[in-house]
């Protein structure tokens, strides 16, 4: 059994945990919208056609903000196609995912759905095939109360109150050659700057996200961030990061260490943003919106799911419907640890995506909705990670990985809500076959009681929740945990994610 030790000190904080860290992403892709959140003929559909069983699961997941409507989809999207009478809305080709878009769901309907799940909208504008004017138009439609043609049109369409969208993405993955309208960093930066400045003439208090790299492994990574920020630094608030992970050639040792790559990605983007800040002599700090992240088996899409036939443009095809295992959930939970660990600079994040498409929630048309394994770490972190992220001292052995070299067997993060007197610790054991006994020194927290301790683990790390066995995998109480003389001792099973809570003792 491997020993490890963790020390918590509430006097050393990284930064406040922003609720937007627990955001997600709904794109018009596959069955995310149609047959996902929206299925009018379903027994659980409400008066708007939204599945109430999905609404309940989204609430349980604890999603704070949802990025919409893309994604690659947005770079060819005409927002006005999705508003007004449904029977007058056009059906368009979606070039990003080789599908047909019926536009049954658009901005107004999505705003209604967000009200039902209690989430904020994060809206992406099309800077691929469109530009400044279209961004101004959708902003005026969405946020202006009344008195103009577009705001009055929203009113006439049934949305009497403005949607008041506060955070906006200026395009999507414009560094990617696959993206409609892809160009150089300078060209994109100039367009994003013009768009941002124009949007701020309507509302100077908007929060704006400029496109960073779609992967830390893009050939333009680093240079892209620097050149885009040189063009936009004074005009925006966030730069985006996107990252997806999957096991390569059965290398689960490296896969379990994926958060090492995410840590490096974040640190590099922070360094680049701060370099531009220093060169400009600015007192403004640009933060990160990590608005796409997940485990995604992209190789499956490339090999199996991709639709290419010229005469084949299906509506809401089954695309990117990964079935997630225990090992996927542990990696996923470790990525959450990385995001929370960087709470001082990562102040928004969006799990991609929410329903059916590489998602924590799955549905069957006319049938049930269920939680994938990745649902549980996200729901736990959203519920428990409050207050500030703490700096930690972690001592544990390392193991060797082909991709990342020597990596700590255990990874951890902790948050402390001083006002409520509550602390949460999130732990991952990356070992494929060995338990870890970790001692968590909590003496500096004062007199505390040990609360719930749960682990997500299975003897079969490839176990998953499926339509046939929807509750095969769930977190279970970890009965090994003890608290004695200010030291919590707990055994972490191999390939596991564990949550541990502490509460200030009353009196």
Buried (B, 14 or more C-beta within 10 A) or exposed (E): EBEBBBBBBBEEBBBBBBBBBBBBBBBBBBBBBBBBBBBEEBEBBBEEBBBBBBBBBBEBBBBBBBBBBBBBBBBBBBBBBBBBEEEEBEEBEBBBBBBBBBBBBBBBBBBBBBEBBEBBBBBBBBBBBBBBEBBBBBBBBBBBEEEEEBBBBBBEBEBEEBBEBBBBBBBBBBBBEEBBBBBBBEBBBBBBBBBBBBBBEEBEEBBBBBBBBBBBEBEBBBBBBBBBBBBBBEBBBBBBBBBBBBBEEEEBBBBBBBBBBBBEBBEBBBEBBBBBBEEEEEEEEBBBBBBBBBBBBEEBBEEEBEEEEEEEBEEBBEBBBBBBBBBBBBBBBBBBBBBBBBBBBBBBBBBBBBBBBBBBBBBBEEEEBBBBBBBBBBBBBBBBBBBBBBBBEBEBBEBEBEBBEEBBBBBBBBBBBBEEBBBBBBBBBBBEEBBBBBBBBBEEBEEBEBBBBBBBBBEEBEBBBEEEEBEBBEBEEBEBBEBEEBEBEBBBBBBBBBBBBBBBEEE
